[in-house]
Amino acid sequence: MSSGQPSRIAAIEPVMRNIPEGWFWMGCDDGRDDEKPRHRVWVDAFELAAYQTTNEEYSRFLEATRHTMPLSWGDFSFNHPKQPVVAVSWLDAVAYCDWLTLAGGKQYRLPTEAEWERAARGGVENSTYPWGDCPPEKLPEYANRWKTGPEPVGLYSANAYGLFNLGDNVHEWCSDWYDAGYYACSPELNPPGPSAGSRRASRGGSWRHHIKVTRTAARSSIPPEFKYADYGFRVARSL
């Protein structure tokens, strides 16, 4: 069966959390240049997956579509069923969302940067991290985590919206094109990101960096065809 066509193989429906509509302060005036200026943004209510997409979930997609396997698929450090799938490009993540939409009968997509940050903040303004301002090294077992790859999802506490691993484990693809200066001209209502670009935005921390956990406002990006062992994604749905 070719990629992109409906399949009889059952998808695993992701656990979704409702993120309420509202205004929030996006960005950080004390962060990197691409996080400035801090600006007020409205995001409509939407749903975001409680967990990063796992190998178990992604395996259904691979079986149904014969899509190209991630390079790390057979690597013991990355192939636990409950680990987030990694080494997937932005294009792979979008293909998964399209398949999940067809297989599950609900419309799935990647979140925008604004949606991701709104969800990560958990309705709390001015916090540095999804859990507050406590530095990452004070988190439980921080020194012993992420030795050879990402953790299975959901091992530690969720944020106020019931979302796990916001800010750690793997970078998460967003739908937006990336522009370092976008915040200076971003619309207030549901900013979709730039209309074009050469890199796609991503959010969250990475198991393989020296600093394993990323601040909520921190931005990252790579070209959409790139595939790294610390890049994954989680799905979103409009309401």
Phi and psi in degrees as a GROMACS rama.xvg file:
@    title "Ramachandran Plot"
@    xaxis  label "Phi"
@    yaxis  label "Psi"
@TYPE xy
-81.4278  156.329  SER-2
-62.2691  143.235  SER-3
93.8006  -6.61864  GLY-4
-97.9779  153.056  GLN-5
-58.0862  154.807  PRO-6
-135.652  154.257  SER-7
-85.7398  -9.93087  ARG-8
-73.9417  125.956  ILE-9
-71.4885  131.547  ALA-10
-78.8619  153.964  ALA-11
-89.4424  114.436  ILE-12
-70.4934  125.176  GLU-13
-69.1455  150.278  PRO-14
-76.5682  118.716  VAL-15
-110.125  147.309  MET-16
-117.909  141.409  ARG-17
-81.4035  127.505  ASN-18
-107.571  116.01  ILE-19
-69.8625  154.093  PRO-20
-65.4726  157.825  GLU-21
159.615  169.557  GLY-22
-87.5917  148.85  TRP-23
-155.64  162.649  PHE-24
-88.1352  118.477  TRP-25
-104.128  139.763  MET-26
93.8683  -174.416  GLY-27
-155.283  122.298  CYS-28
-75.198  -13.4427  ASP-29
-101.939  4.74731  ASP-30
-95.3373  -153.084  GLY-31
-72.9874  166.085  ARG-32
-58.8842  -34.9673  ASP-33
-76.1085  -3.27813  ASP-34
-95.9582  0.868733  GLU-35
-111.064  153.023  LYS-36
-79.751  154.514  PRO-37
-63.3693  131.8  ARG-38
-146.085  154.511  HIS-39
-84.206  132.074  ARG-40
-135.338  141.373  VAL-41
-104.701  133.674  TRP-42
-125.319  129.242  VAL-43
-65.2744  157.757  ASP-44
-60.2778  143.013  ALA-45
-156.589  176.266  PHE-46
-113.975  143.229  GLU-47
-132.43  141.516  LEU-48
-62.0622  137.212  ALA-49
-65.0638  -26.9058  ALA-50
-127.589  154.113  TYR-51
-63.9035  144.388  GLN-52
-58.7016  128.261  THR-53
-95.3729  166.601  THR-54
-59.1977  -38.6286  ASN-55
-60.3897  -44.4414  GLU-56
-67.5648  -43.6938  GLU-57
-68.4383  -28.2719  TYR-58
-62.599  -33.1291  SER-59
-63.6524  -40.6324  ARG-60
-63.2936  -45.8246  PHE-61
-62.2905  -43.0042  LEU-62
-65.5542  -38.5517  GLU-63
-75.5502  -33.9921  ALA-64
-110.966  -13.2589  THR-65
60.0075  28.1312  ARG-66
-62.5645  151.52  HIS-67
-59.0277  130.254  THR-68
-70.2202  147.877  MET-69
-60.0127  149.54  PRO-70
-61.2513  -28.224  LEU-71
-89.7458  6.24015  SER-72
-57.731  -37.1302  TRP-73
-95.7093  4.79365  GLY-74
-83.2972  126.448  ASP-75
-57.2339  -30.6061  PHE-76
-71.942  -13.125  SER-77
-129.688  0.357254  PHE-78
-110.119  16.172  ASN-79
-63.5767  137.355  HIS-80
-54.6182  -31.7168  PRO-81
-97.1297  0.406358  LYS-82
-73.8703  152.618  GLN-83
-66.9769  140.772  PRO-84
-64.4522  138.11  VAL-85
-130.297  174.766  VAL-86
60.1715  36.3282  ALA-87
-109.46  135.211  VAL-88
-76.5219  170.44  SER-89
-59.7297  -38.425  TRP-90
-64.9195  -39.2565  LEU-91
-63.1932  -43.4778  ASP-92
-62.9448  -41.1915  ALA-93
-66.2558  -40.6106  VAL-94
-61.0874  -39.1686  ALA-95
-63.3528  -45.5274  TYR-96
-59.4658  -40.9562  CYS-97
-64.6657  -42.684  ASP-98
-65.5992  -43.9121  TRP-99
-61.5239  -36.24  LEU-100
-61.4922  -45.9019  THR-101
-69.9533  -40.7565  LEU-102
-75.9094  -32.7195  ALA-103
-102.141  -12.6001  GLY-104
76.7764  12.0699  GLY-105
-126.01  151.712  LYS-106
-86.5181  110.2  GLN-107
-110.024  154.157  TYR-108
-160.676  177.685  ARG-109
-85.6868  149.575  LEU-110
-75.387  155.09  PRO-111
-75.7437  165.35  THR-112
-59.1567  -42.1139  GLU-113
-63.0279  -42.7055  ALA-114
-63.0172  -43.587  GLU-115
-60.8313  -47.1341  TRP-116
-68.0519  -38.9037  GLU-117
-57.3055  -46.3342  ARG-118
-67.3614  -42.2927  ALA-119
-64.6668  -32.1636  ALA-120
-74.2215  -19.4894  ARG-121
62.4445  27.6233  GLY-122
81.1038  5.29858  GLY-123
-110.074  122.828  VAL-124
-84.0657  152.586  GLU-125
72.8663  8.51937  ASN-126
-85.5032  142.567  SER-127
-73.534  -37.2711  THR-128
-123.939  165.663  TYR-129
-58.2299  -25.0817  PRO-130
-97.8562  -5.94615  TRP-131
134.115  -141.543  GLY-132
-112.711  0.307713  ASP-133
-60.7578  127.315  CYS-134
-63.4148  150.369  PRO-135
-55.9519  -37.5521  PRO-136
-64.9824  -11.2102  GLU-137
-90.4707  -5.05617  LYS-138
-68.6907  154.286  LEU-139
-57.2763  129.472  PRO-140
60.6952  20.1164  GLU-141
-53.8682  -43.4377  TYR-142
-67.2227  -19.7674  ALA-143
-104.531  3.30766  ASN-144
-94.8224  159.518  ARG-145
56.0862  48.0102  TRP-146
-74.5407  -43.2129  LYS-147
-126.214  -4.25732  THR-148
175.988  -174.84  GLY-149
-70.3386  156.411  PRO-150
-80.9224  158.787  GLU-151
-55.4785  145.17  PRO-152
-70.1457  151.304  VAL-153
75.8443  21.9816  GLY-154
-75.1428  -27.8051  LEU-155
-118.439  -177.502  TYR-156
-63.8007  148.232  SER-157
-83.2116  164.959  ALA-158
-83.5948  -172.246  ASN-159
-63.761  -21.9116  ALA-160
-95.2073  6.28691  TYR-161
80.6398  26.925  GLY-162
-107.06  135.868  LEU-163
-105.244  149.93  PHE-164
60.8308  27.8823  ASN-165
-73.5556  116.55  LEU-166
99.5018  -4.33227  GLY-167
-145.138  176.019  ASP-168
83.8096  -72.0797  ASN-169
-142.345  151.36  VAL-170
-61.6319  143.981  HIS-171
-116.82  124.839  GLU-172
-61.5581  139.853  TRP-173
-112.765  166.688  CYS-174
-75.1233  -23.6016  SER-175
-70.9759  147.664  ASP-176
-68.0866  153.556  TRP-177
-102.806  135.95  TYR-178
-143.975  120.472  ASP-179
-60.158  -27.2882  ALA-180
-101.591  13.0383  GLY-181
-63.0139  -32.8662  TYR-182
-63.4294  -24.3876  TYR-183
-70.0294  -20.9595  ALA-184
-128.408  11.7108  CYS-185
-64.014  135.566  SER-186
-66.9687  156.013  PRO-187
-74.3364  -33.6044  GLU-188
-100.271  117.057  LEU-189
46.1991  58.8937  ASN-190
-60.0018  127.1  PRO-191
-93.1661  -3.2669  PRO-192
89.9385  172.864  GLY-193
-61.2124  159.487  PRO-194
-79.1501  -15.9664  SER-195
-158.471  167.816  ALA-196
171.748  -173.627  GLY-197
-116.915  -9.18869  SER-198
-131.424  148.701  ARG-199
-103.325  144.16  ARG-200
-73.265  152.26  ALA-201
-144.683  159.798  SER-202
-137.647  161.795  ARG-203
95.0383  170.141  GLY-204
-88.5291  -176.177  GLY-205
-141.541  133.094  SER-206
-61.0974  -25.9734  TRP-207
-96.7585  -2.12633  ARG-208
-83.6963  157.289  HIS-209
-60.0311  -44.988  HIS-210
-94.3065  109.561  ILE-211
-78.7275  -22.0708  LYS-212
-118.303  134.144  VAL-213
-101.374  142.183  THR-214
-58.4877  151.603  ARG-215
-61.611  -33.8798  THR-216
-84.4136  -11.1278  ALA-217
-67.127  139.127  ALA-218
-115.847  152.444  ARG-219
-145.499  168.254  SER-220
-166.788  151.134  SER-221
-148.813  164.59  ILE-222
-59.0895  146.102  PRO-223
-64.2073  -19.4841  PRO-224
-90.3536  -8.05106  GLU-225
-71.5597  149.672  PHE-226
-134.445  111.629  LYS-227
-119.608  153.487  TYR-228
-75.3544  1.9324  ALA-229
-122.111  22.6539  ASP-230
-116.011  126.467  TYR-231
-140.21  -150.782  GLY-232
-167.494  166.276  PHE-233
-134.688  154.269  ARG-234
-96.2933  158.171  VAL-235
-130.429  163.986  ALA-236
-141.398  137.8  ARG-237
-77.3082  152.461  SER-238
